[in-house]
Amino acid sequence: MIRRHDFNSDWWGAPAGIVTDPAFFSLAPELQRAELEPFAWAEFRHDLETAPPEPLLVDAGFALLDVQVGYRLELSPTPSVPGAGDIEVIDATDDRFEGAFEEMQSFSSERYLKIPGSSPERNDDRFRRWARLQVERVPQHSLELRDPSGIVQGWFLTEPDDDGTRLQIGMRRRGGTTRGTVLYDAAFSWLCRRGAEVGHATFSVSNIATMNVYAKLGARFTSSVGCWFNVGCGPHDDAR
Ligand SMILES: CC(C)(COP(=O)(O)OP(=O)(O)OC[C@H]1O[C@@H](n2cnc3c(N)ncnc32)[C@H](O)[C@@H]1OP(=O)(O)O)[C@@H](O)C(=O)NCCC(=O)NCCS
């Protein structure tokens, strides 16, 4: 009911788990403890509306650390935000953006920041690792965004899937001068001109800039996903 999350385990340097079956929260406390035992921490993600009752989650030692908002966005071949048409978009087919993500803006709205023992540096390291893997895996859908002078302003990493195109993650370059809204619009219209029709993903509800970018670009918000974590405290029954 909890499997090892390989990417998070490699990043954290200790086994990290992901709950794969909500029935875990109906197990007896000793069985829950046995499932959790191999892991430094474990995450449970689930649609908020249909998640197990909160007392069961709390009794199993899980705390709600974030809520993510799902969205869908009709992509347009023509950018709508002033300046977006001037942004040059380059995929990573020929150039894997070597060293680029060292300069990404900090990911300050992420749930992994709240795990005890985490830090802004450690959290950013996670996203840098993830970005590099993504560029290696799907270079043709990994985009670098440059201003008219050729200066890199940011990146957008995407991936086609059964629901359209997953707009995995966008980020500005630290010290860049082009706003996120402009970069996102440029990336999305580029994707549309190459055949993508609908984009989708989730982002943290605490990331207000991102929410405003997607609202401006006409996104339809479709879901809210709770992200609960057990950070090693185990089920609570013995404490009562
Ligand atoms: C997300 C990111 C690309 C946004 O870039 P940005 O340049 O700050 O975005 P914008 O300036 O275009 O902001 C979008 C809107 O949100 C508003 N906004 C930003 N932060 C806000 C806040 N804390 N409260 C209220 N409004 C806010 C801006 O004013 C702007 O509104 P406007 O168009 O009406 O002026 C950038 O912060 C980033 O790279 N973050 C790190 C990576 C990340 O978190 N990526 C998102 C996960 S996919």
The ligand as a Tripos MOL2 file, in Angstrom:
@<TRIPOS>MOLECULE
LIG
   48    50     1     0     0
SMALL
NO_CHARGES

@<TRIPOS>ATOM
      1 C1          6.1270   31.0860  -11.2390 C.3       1 LIG1
      2 C2          6.9520   32.1820  -11.9010 C.3       1 LIG1
      3 C3          7.3190   31.7320  -13.3140 C.3       1 LIG1
      4 C4          6.0570   33.4350  -11.9620 C.3       1 LIG1
      5 O1          6.8060   34.4650  -12.5550 O.3       1 LIG1
      6 P1          6.5120   36.0210  -12.2310 P.3       1 LIG1
      7 O2          7.3670   36.8220  -13.1340 O.co2     1 LIG1
      8 O3          6.5610   36.2500  -10.7760 O.co2     1 LIG1
      9 O4          5.0090   36.1200  -12.6890 O.3       1 LIG1
     10 P2          4.2510   37.4430  -13.1320 P.3       1 LIG1
     11 O5          4.9490   38.6970  -12.7450 O.co2     1 LIG1
     12 O6          3.9250   37.2760  -14.5710 O.co2     1 LIG1
     13 O7          2.9830   37.3390  -12.1770 O.3       1 LIG1
     14 C5          1.7510   36.8860  -12.5490 C.3       1 LIG1
     15 C6          0.6900   37.7280  -11.8430 C.3       1 LIG1
     16 O8          0.6460   37.3310  -10.4680 O.3       1 LIG1
     17 C7          0.7390   38.4800   -9.6280 C.3       1 LIG1
     18 N1          1.3960   38.0640   -8.4060 N.ar      1 LIG1
     19 C8          2.6210   37.5250   -8.2790 C.ar      1 LIG1
     20 N2          2.8640   37.2290   -6.9900 N.ar      1 LIG1
     21 C9          1.7530   37.5900   -6.2980 C.ar      1 LIG1
     22 C10         1.3820   37.5390   -4.9180 C.ar      1 LIG1
     23 N3          2.2010   37.0150   -4.0040 N.pl3     1 LIG1
     24 N4          0.1640   37.9840   -4.5660 N.ar      1 LIG1
     25 C11        -0.6930   38.4830   -5.4920 C.ar      1 LIG1
     26 N5         -0.3910   38.5620   -6.8140 N.ar      1 LIG1
     27 C12         0.8190   38.1230   -7.1950 C.ar      1 LIG1
     28 C13         1.5370   39.4630  -10.4660 C.3       1 LIG1
     29 O9          1.3330   40.7870  -10.0410 O.3       1 LIG1
     30 C14         0.9700   39.2180  -11.8350 C.3       1 LIG1
     31 O10        -0.2870   39.8290  -11.9720 O.3       1 LIG1
     32 P3         -0.5500   40.9270  -13.1180 P.3       1 LIG1
     33 O11        -0.3020   40.2240  -14.4410 O.co2     1 LIG1
     34 O12        -1.9650   41.3250  -12.9240 O.co2     1 LIG1
     35 O13         0.4410   42.0170  -12.8540 O.co2     1 LIG1
     36 C15         8.2450   32.5150  -11.1130 C.3       1 LIG1
     37 O14         7.9010   32.9990   -9.8320 O.3       1 LIG1
     38 C16         9.1770   31.3380  -10.9310 C.2       1 LIG1
     39 O15         9.9830   31.0360  -11.7940 O.2       1 LIG1
     40 N6          9.0720   30.6530   -9.7350 N.am      1 LIG1
     41 C17         9.9010   29.5000   -9.4300 C.3       1 LIG1
     42 C18         9.3870   28.2630  -10.1090 C.3       1 LIG1
     43 C19         7.9280   27.9940   -9.8380 C.2       1 LIG1
     44 O16         7.4260   28.1400   -8.7310 O.2       1 LIG1
     45 N7          7.2160   27.5700  -10.8900 N.am      1 LIG1
     46 C20         5.7950   27.2980  -10.7850 C.3       1 LIG1
     47 C21         5.4900   25.8860  -10.6310 C.3       1 LIG1
     48 S1          5.0920   25.2510  -12.2250 S.3       1 LIG1
@<TRIPOS>BOND
     1     1     2 1
     2     2     3 1
     3     2     4 1
     4     2    36 1
     5     4     5 1
     6     5     6 1
     7     6     7 2
     8     6     8 1
     9     6     9 1
    10     9    10 1
    11    10    11 2
    12    10    12 1
    13    10    13 1
    14    13    14 1
    15    14    15 1
    16    15    16 1
    17    15    30 1
    18    16    17 1
    19    17    18 1
    20    17    28 1
    21    18    19 ar
    22    18    27 ar
    23    19    20 ar
    24    20    21 ar
    25    21    22 ar
    26    21    27 ar
    27    22    23 1
    28    22    24 ar
    29    24    25 ar
    30    25    26 ar
    31    26    27 ar
    32    28    29 1
    33    28    30 1
    34    30    31 1
    35    31    32 1
    36    32    33 2
    37    32    34 1
    38    32    35 1
    39    36    37 1
    40    36    38 1
    41    38    39 2
    42    38    40 1
    43    40    41 1
    44    41    42 1
    45    42    43 1
    46    43    44 2
    47    43    45 1
    48    45    46 1
    49    46    47 1
    50    47    48 1
@<TRIPOS>SUBSTRUCTURE
     1 LIG1         1 GROUP 0 **** ****
